[in-house]
Every structure is written in structure tokens, then in C-alpha cells.
Amino acid sequence: MAQAESVAKSTEAEPHKTNHRRHNLRNARKVSCPKRDSTCPCPGKHEMTGKERQYCPICVGEVVPSSRYRRYVCADCDGRSTDETGRLLRFSNEGFSGGFIAKYADTDEVRDSHICFIDGVKCWADEARFGGIIIQPIENPVSPRS
């Protein structure tokens, strides 16, 4: 009889956990993927359930939290990266083994610099630890949210 009661209690508790989990997934926010390239298995968005938050230092839009890259820019700001003269830039890995390459978006001409500008903010683009490209401001344009 004691075993039957413990089984009944465990099955009663299980639906509550499942419903609570579904509730969290329904209320999850979708935020930009920090990798923004083919090395990430996600479709470009990740779900967050709320406790950890991180913001793009340029537009202050919410991004997926990263303990390694605390100041990386979002995908929207990444798309606006330019050189000193205002020409659009695109960044990628050189190959499957990594490496960094910067190219002008209009001509595919290689640019030999990691420095870029997003909305007038000087930034540094580089290879991420496990592939992909991460762009972070060199200066602190926005004070962090509290």
C-alpha cells in the first residue's frame, strides 16, 4: 500500500512540472544568436526563460547571454558594420578550421583589419572561440542596464 501511495504522489507531481515547463516555454523570449553563421545549429534565434539577461552594447537589444563575450553586438548591429569611410563589411571564418577574414560587402575585396564601426562606435571583429565571428565595441557606448 505504501508503494501505491508513493507512485500516486509521483504521478501527481509530474503533470505540475510539465505544465510549469510548458508555461515557461510559452513565455520565453526569442533573442539573436551570437554566432550568426552556419556553425550554429540553431535557426538564428534562441529561447530564454528570463533569469539571465544580456544586451547589445550598441542598440541595447536583448541577446543570448554569454559569459565569454559579455559585450558582443547583436545580429542587427553586426549587419551595419562599416569601415572608416562607411563601406559595409562582412566577416567570416576562413574555413572549417577557423581563422578570420573581413571583406567589403559590395566587392568581396579582402580587408586586412579587425576594426569596424557600427553607428559610429569603434568595434573589434574577431573569430569566436568555437567558430563564428564575434564583434565587440572597443569603447563603451552605452551604460549597462540595471
Residue pairs with C-beta under 8 A, 6 or more apart in sequence:
24 49
24 50
25 47
25 49
27 49
27 50
28 47
28 48
28 49
28 50
29 47
29 48
29 50
29 62
30 45
30 46
30 47
31 45
31 46
31 48
31 62
31 63
31 64
32 44
32 45
32 46
32 61
32 63
32 64
32 74
32 75
32 76
33 40
33 42
33 44
33 45
33 46
33 64
33 75
34 63
34 64
34 66
34 69
34 72
34 128
34 132
34 134
35 128
35 131
35 132
35 133
36 44
36 75
36 78
36 132
36 133
37 92
37 93
37 131
37 132
37 133
39 93
39 130
39 131
39 132
40 132
44 75
46 64
48 62
48 64
48 65
52 65
53 62
53 65
53 145
54 62
54 63
54 64
54 65
54 66
54 70
55 61
55 62
55 63
55 142
55 144
55 145
56 62
56 63
56 72
56 73
56 74
56 76
56 77
57 71
57 73
57 121
57 136
57 137
57 140
57 141
57 142
58 73
58 74
58 77
58 118
58 119
58 121
58 137
58 141
58 142
59 74
59 76
59 77
59 119
60 142
60 145
61 74
61 76
61 77
63 72
63 74
66 72
68 129
69 128
69 134
69 136
71 136
71 137
72 134
72 135
72 136
73 118
73 123
73 135
73 136
73 137
77 118
77 119
77 135
78 91
78 118
78 133
78 135
80 88
80 118
80 119
81 88
81 89
81 91
81 116
81 117
81 118
81 123
81 125
81 135
82 88
82 89
82 116
82 117
82 118
83 89
83 104
83 111
83 113
83 116
83 117
84 117
87 104
87 105
87 106
88 104
88 105
88 106
89 102
89 103
89 104
89 105
89 111
89 116
89 125
90 102
90 103
90 104
90 105
91 100
91 101
91 102
91 103
91 116
91 125
91 133
91 135
92 101
92 103
92 133
93 99
93 100
93 101
93 127
93 131
93 132
93 133
94 100
94 101
98 127
98 131
99 127
100 114
100 125
100 126
100 127
100 133
101 110
102 110
102 111
102 112
102 113
102 114
102 116
102 125
103 109
103 110
103 111
104 111
114 124
114 125
114 126
115 122
115 123
115 124
115 125
115 138
116 123
116 124
116 125
116 135
117 123
118 135
118 137
121 137
121 139
121 141
122 137
122 138
122 139
123 135
123 136
123 137
123 138
124 135
124 136
124 137
124 138
125 133
125 134
125 135
126 133
126 134
126 135
127 133
127 134
128 134
